[in-house]
Amino acid sequence: MTSLRGASNPHPRRVRVPRAARVLYGETMIRRLVARVFGRCSRWTLSTRPAPDGACVLVGAPHTSNWDFILMLAIAWRLDIHVHWMGKDSLFRGWMRPLMLALGGIPVDRDNPGGLIDDVLGRIRTDDHFALVITPDGTRSGHSRWKSGFYRIAREADLPVILGYVDRTTMTTGLGPTLRLTGDVAADMDRIRDFYSDKAGFTPAHRVEPRLREE
């Protein structure tokens, strides 16, 4: 009888890695590399708490410039978070559509927003690592409050809320504390206001105070 312990195989069997896994690994490494290059070439510093382990609502604020999108991708790729975000449907036309979808975009028809929340909730319930980035203050002028979509989604899906930030005064960006919303809107928003009280955004003049109409 021959023992297998010391046996050697002159023709070891190759383990085939599924193509999808190879593609995902390659994309992840490219994203990390791009994020590192951006971090070294820009003046911005990543100052962050650990990335989320599971599905979450990631608030991006103060959202004062379209440059925030680049910073969001830098944070997500550096921390290996596969983020999803909602954008106006005009961004998803023509050659831009496959690119925006690959970056995690979800097109939104602002003239017909009905059913959007239910659609997003359905996506979250089928993906244990669905990280949804929401910018409740927006970039358009003429408003003085945050939109409450992030609050409703987090409550209905029972997800933690992670406070992402951009602060030009310190040239830092990253992830802040993780909150579990209680349903007491005013008390929850007090905690959110406390964190963002010294965060200026990319363009401080466009900053909107974290406050919901429901308070």
Stockholm file with secondary structure:
# STOCKHOLM 1.0

chainA/1-215         MTSLRGASNPHPRRVRVPRAARVLYGETMIRRLVARVFGRCSRWTLSTRPAPDGACVLVGAPHTSNWDFILMLAIAWRLDIHVHWMGKDSLFRGWMRPLMLALGGIPVDRDNPGGLIDDVLGRIRTDDHFALVITPDGTRSGHSRWKSGFYRIAREADLPVILGYVDRTTMTTGLGPTLRLTGDVAADMDRIRDFYSDKAGFTPAHRVEPRLREE
#=GR chainA/1-215 SS CCCSSSCCCSSCCCCCCCHHHHHHHHHHHHHHHHHHHHHHHSSCEECCCCCCSSCEEEEEESCCSTTHHHHHHHHHHHTTCCEEEEEEGGGGSTTHHHHHHHTTEEEECTTCCTTHHHHHHHHHHTCTTCEEEECTTCSCSSCCSCCSHHHHHHHHHTCCEEEEEEETTTTEEEEEEEECCCSCHHHHHHHHHHHHTTCCBSSGGGCCCCCCTTC
#=GC SS_cons         CCCSSSCCCSSCCCCCCCHHHHHHHHHHHHHHHHHHHHHHHSSCEECCCCCCSSCEEEEEESCCSTTHHHHHHHHHHHTTCCEEEEEEGGGGSTTHHHHHHHTTEEEECTTCCTTHHHHHHHHHHTCTTCEEEECTTCSCSSCCSCCSHHHHHHHHHTCCEEEEEEETTTTEEEEEEEECCCSCHHHHHHHHHHHHTTCCBSSGGGCCCCCCTTC
//
